């Protein structure tokens, strides 16, 4: 469930809830953001409580650096020109797993695609998954 500034995520495996996560976000995608991750069930064992993540973006709006509440690096990511991950370093695998805002400030879903409002983008191909819903309104070479 997505609401402005709030994401409620539930993971179910074998008919049983394995994780329930509430994510509160302050700031806009593509700009500096603060995200607080609060688990109501299934918090990763290496985390002792809620996690605060400060995201710092580059000029294209891509999330390049994430810091925790103490200023320690959680993850750092660099991108190829069309959105694929060139380098991703993280303090732990858990830190990398919960990084969702990535290239151009968009969320990369479980399939590896980015959703831009009307269609999906494939970063490994540098192409859109579907045709432009506006068609050729602005010409073929937009």
Order of alpha helices (4+ residues) and beta strands (2+ residues): beta-beta-beta-beta-beta-beta-beta-beta-alpha-beta-beta-beta
